[in-house]
Amino acid sequence: MTLRQTLSKLLMQLIGGRKDDHFDLDYTRHEDVRTVVETMMTARRTHRNRMHAYFKKFPSKEAALLKPHPDTTEEQWKELCDLFTNEAFMKRSEQNKKNRSKLTVNHAAGSRSFQRTRACMKNQESDEINPAELYKKNYTNKDGVWTSEGAREIYRSIVVVQPIGS
C-alpha cells in the first residue's frame, strides 16, 4: 500500500468515512496536506484526552496499569501512564487548570486559535478582517449565541471603538 493510500485510509477512519467514500487527495497541494495533518493532530489530541480521562478514574498509576484502556496495548498504556504521571506533564496540566479557572468569558472556537480563525475568515471573505467580527466569531457558538453576557459586553465595547463597517 502506498503512502497516499495509507493516509487516505487513515483519514477516512478518523472522520468516520464509509468504505464507498473516496478521497482524491493531492499531496503536492498545501491545502490537502494541511487538512490531513490537522485531522490527524485533532485525532491524536482527542485520543490522548480520552486516555487521560480514563486514567484519572484510577486512584494511582499502579491501579491504572492493572486495567489498560481497551483501545490500547499494554505497552501503549504503560507509555501513556508514564506520560500522565510525568512531573512536567502534571505541572503543565495544573497550570492550565488554574488558567482556565481565571477565564471570565468562554472561547467557543474549540482548540482553534484566534490566528487560525482569522485565516479561515480571510479565505471565506475579503482580505480585511474586522476585529469585532473576529471576536464575535470566537465567542459565539454555531447558532450565534454568546458564550456569556460578559463576552457580549466586551463585543459591544469593541464595536463602539471599531464600528463594524470600518
C-alpha positions as CSV (number, residue, x, y, z in Angstrom):
1,M,0.0,0.0,0.0
2,T,1.4,3.4,-1.0
3,L,1.7,6.3,1.5
4,R,-1.1,8.1,-0.4
5,Q,-3.4,5.1,0.1
6,T,-2.4,4.7,3.7
7,L,-3.1,8.3,4.5
8,S,-6.4,8.3,2.6
9,K,-7.5,5.2,4.5
10,L,-6.4,6.7,7.9
11,L,-8.2,9.9,7.1
12,M,-11.4,8.0,6.2
13,Q,-11.2,6.1,9.6
14,L,-10.6,9.3,11.5
15,I,-13.6,11.1,10.1
16,G,-15.8,8.0,10.2
17,G,-16.0,7.6,6.4
18,R,-17.7,4.6,4.8
19,K,-16.0,2.1,2.6
20,D,-17.5,3.5,-0.6
21,D,-16.3,7.1,0.3
22,H,-13.3,8.1,-1.8
23,F,-10.8,10.9,-1.1
24,D,-8.8,12.0,-4.0
25,L,-6.1,14.0,-2.2
26,D,-3.2,15.6,-3.9
27,Y,-0.3,15.6,-1.5
28,T,1.5,18.2,-3.6
29,R,-1.3,20.7,-2.7
30,H,-0.6,22.6,0.5
31,E,-4.3,22.7,1.4
32,D,-4.7,18.9,1.2
33,V,-1.6,18.2,3.3
34,R,-2.8,20.7,5.9
35,T,-6.2,19.1,6.0
36,V,-4.6,15.6,6.6
37,V,-2.2,16.9,9.2
38,E,-4.8,18.9,11.1
39,T,-7.2,15.9,11.1
40,M,-4.5,13.6,12.4
41,M,-3.4,16.1,15.0
42,T,-7.0,16.5,16.2
43,A,-7.5,12.7,16.3
44,R,-4.3,12.3,18.3
45,R,-5.3,15.1,20.8
46,T,-8.8,13.6,21.2
47,H,-7.4,10.1,21.8
48,R,-4.9,11.4,24.4
49,N,-7.7,13.3,26.1
50,R,-9.9,10.2,26.2
51,M,-7.0,8.2,27.6
52,H,-6.3,10.8,30.3
53,A,-9.9,10.9,31.3
54,Y,-9.8,7.1,31.7
55,F,-6.5,7.3,33.6
56,K,-7.9,9.8,36.1
57,K,-10.6,7.3,37.2
58,F,-7.9,5.3,39.0
59,P,-6.5,6.3,42.4
60,S,-2.9,5.6,41.3
61,K,-0.7,4.8,38.4
62,E,-0.3,1.3,39.6
63,A,-4.1,0.7,39.7
64,A,-4.3,2.2,36.2
65,L,-1.6,-0.1,34.9
66,L,-3.6,-3.1,36.0
67,K,-6.5,-2.2,33.7
68,P,-5.4,-0.8,30.4
69,H,-7.8,1.1,28.2
70,P,-9.5,-1.3,25.7
71,D,-8.3,0.8,22.8
72,T,-4.6,0.4,23.7
73,T,-2.0,-2.3,24.0
74,E,-0.4,-2.8,27.4
75,E,2.8,-1.2,26.1
76,Q,1.0,1.8,24.8
77,W,-1.0,2.1,28.1
78,K,2.2,2.0,30.1
79,E,3.7,4.8,28.0
80,L,0.5,6.9,28.5
81,C,0.6,6.2,32.2
82,D,4.2,7.3,32.3
83,L,3.2,10.5,30.4
84,F,0.3,11.3,32.7
85,T,2.5,10.9,35.8
86,N,5.4,12.8,34.4
87,E,6.3,15.8,36.6
88,A,6.4,18.2,33.6
89,F,3.0,17.0,32.3
90,M,1.4,17.3,35.7
91,K,2.8,20.7,36.2
92,R,1.6,21.9,32.8
93,S,-1.8,20.3,33.4
94,E,-2.2,22.0,36.8
95,Q,-1.1,25.4,35.4
96,N,-3.6,25.0,32.5
97,K,-6.4,24.2,35.0
98,K,-5.6,27.4,37.0
99,N,-5.5,29.5,33.9
100,R,-8.9,28.1,32.8
101,S,-10.4,28.9,36.2
102,K,-9.4,32.6,35.7
103,L,-11.3,33.0,32.5
104,T,-14.2,35.5,32.7
105,V,-15.6,34.6,29.2
106,N,-15.6,31.3,27.4
107,H,-13.9,30.9,24.0
108,A,-16.3,29.0,21.6
109,A,-13.8,28.1,18.8
110,G,-12.5,24.9,20.5
111,S,-8.8,24.5,20.1
112,R,-8.7,26.8,17.1
113,S,-6.6,29.9,17.9
114,F,-7.6,33.5,17.0
115,Q,-5.0,33.4,14.3
116,R,-6.4,30.3,12.7
117,T,-10.0,31.6,12.9
118,R,-8.8,34.8,11.3
119,A,-7.1,32.8,8.5
120,C,-10.3,30.8,7.9
121,M,-12.4,34.0,7.8
122,K,-9.9,35.5,5.3
123,N,-10.4,32.6,2.9
124,Q,-14.1,32.9,3.0
125,E,-14.4,36.7,2.7
126,S,-12.2,39.6,1.9
127,D,-8.6,40.3,3.0
128,E,-9.9,42.7,5.6
129,I,-11.0,41.1,8.9
130,N,-12.8,43.4,11.4
131,P,-11.5,42.8,14.9
132,A,-15.1,43.0,16.3
133,E,-16.2,40.3,13.9
134,L,-13.2,38.1,14.8
135,Y,-14.1,38.4,18.5
136,K,-17.7,37.6,17.8
137,K,-16.7,34.5,15.8
138,N,-14.6,33.2,18.7
139,Y,-17.1,33.9,21.5
140,T,-20.4,32.8,19.9
141,N,-21.5,29.2,19.3
142,K,-22.5,27.9,15.9
143,D,-26.1,29.2,16.4
144,G,-24.8,32.7,17.1
145,V,-25.5,32.5,20.9
146,W,-22.9,34.3,23.1
147,T,-20.9,32.1,25.5
148,S,-21.6,34.6,28.3
149,E,-23.1,38.0,28.9
150,G,-19.6,39.3,29.6
151,A,-18.5,38.3,26.1
152,R,-21.4,40.2,24.6
153,E,-20.5,43.3,26.6
154,I,-16.9,43.1,25.5
155,Y,-18.0,42.8,21.9
156,R,-20.3,45.9,22.3
157,S,-17.3,47.9,23.7
158,I,-15.2,46.8,20.7
159,V,-17.9,47.8,18.3
160,V,-18.1,51.3,19.9
161,V,-14.3,51.7,19.4
162,Q,-14.2,49.9,16.0
163,P,-17.5,50.2,14.1
164,I,-18.3,47.1,12.0
165,G,-18.4,49.0,8.8
166,S,-14.8,50.3,9.2
